[in-house]
Amino acid sequence: MGLRYKEYSLDESSVDAISTKVQDYLSGLGTESGNIQRIRLTVEELLLSIKEHDKNCAKVSVGMGRQFGRHLLRLRYEAEPFDPVEDSEDNWGSDIMRRLGYLPAWSHRGRMNMISLVLNDRKKRSTAFLTISAVLLAALVGMLGLRFPETLRRDICDILLAPLADGFLGLLRTFSGVMILLSLCSGITGLGDSKTLGRLTGALLRRVLLLSVVAGFVTIALIRPLVRLSSSVSMQMDTGAIKEISQMFFDILPPNLIEPFQTGNILQILTIALLLGMALLAMRERGSTICRLIDEGAILSQNVIAVVCSAIPLYVFAVFLQQIWLGDAQTLLLAWKPLVLINLFMVVATIVFWMASAMKLRYSPVKLIKKVMPPCLIAFTTASSLSAVTLSMETCENKLGIKKKMVSYLFPLEFMLYRITNIVYYLVLVFCLAEMYGVEVGLPWMLMAMILVMLMAVASPPINGGGMMVYSILITSLGIPANAIILAVGIEVLSDFMYTGCTIFMQILHVACEAERLGALDRKILTDDSD
């Protein structure tokens, strides 16, 4: 369903009518009441700002509906280019939140201005429902198909199902490299354009990187004894292992600009992205036009990936049906182990970080979790960080006592860089899949897994299907059979609620710890237990 537009006269009565219509639409979606009020006030402020800026702007078109799985509001008005959502005091933080879809985004073409705002993201729920439905349908069709001759089943697999699954993965890999290149370059140049950046942000980036490395090594050390990996490869640091590790690092260097995209070598693509991003930073103002084009290209490529990943249920149906008819479905029964271990590791990591944060803040762990829990409960029950982002920022400011400017600075940065939960999740997943499919694991393999997971945790975009893209890259690069992707998708559907809740919880606590370190935390508010 696309957006349905209605034209209004831009006067006070129409502003009330539009905001009321938006409120009714959100109520129909089951949006949390606090978010309804926030979005309604945002729409009113935007309309009044447009009216005040251009007295000649007499009409505005309001469109609401579903596009690419998200419920959107779009305002269109004809006037000279004017961005009513720009925040001169915190343009950098606001820009990041707009890229993530948490704040209105403005664009213009000629005299037509457009403002887009995500109203409610139900894509995760619908994708989970459709994926589970695809599994059930494949199981039903598979059982019924067992009555037909084996030759017929194999012909259907070879002629229809296998090409369908391969075509989907081919499309995904075709655009994944381009999207990662543009998204990483956009992130690097976006950080470099900030006036706030300096020693403050550099120190924060180093701490996040160090914490990510520690989390990765600890995860590998803990998961290694829990899985039975192939012992045919020595785990000792012998000459062969050193040579293989050395060759792996040299293979990161791309031979040219084309081959990495042809072969899908993600490490070489990431190397190109890093070098290109740093070169654009060195150009400063002279590279501003290229940076804007890269930003637009990143958004375009993310939308393309979102469209491709809308076919995930069809891919799941085709692969699962193949496995039933070819006698490989029993492998899926082993998915309980990675599912249990992933959730266990997520819970343990969250508890450890909770206790460490309480010590850092010198505050009762029980009282701290009571303050932080409301936005986390929204994330746990909806599996959507979008639904919890507003309450998360309010909790940081009103419950934990973090200064508003510091929340606007730290919170967007956390969404971009703090991916500890991703690192734990992906590492446990690939180790379990390596066990299930008998992949030989030595020191070079583990080092490759560590590097890939850390890079993909940051480079993966916050869009529906981003996880599918990461699974495809990790599984292909680490020598795990492509059939494992269906397991990864199923595990994601079942663990998404836990993952989202733990991520929001840890991000809020990390913002509080950084604010405490920077002296931007009001301890009177933090220790106020009157609520």
Beta strands, then each sheet from edge to edge (+ up, - down):
strand 1: 3-9
strand 2: 59-67
strand 3: 70-78
strand 4: 105-109
strand 5: 112-121
sheet 1: 1+ 2- 3+ 5- 4+
end
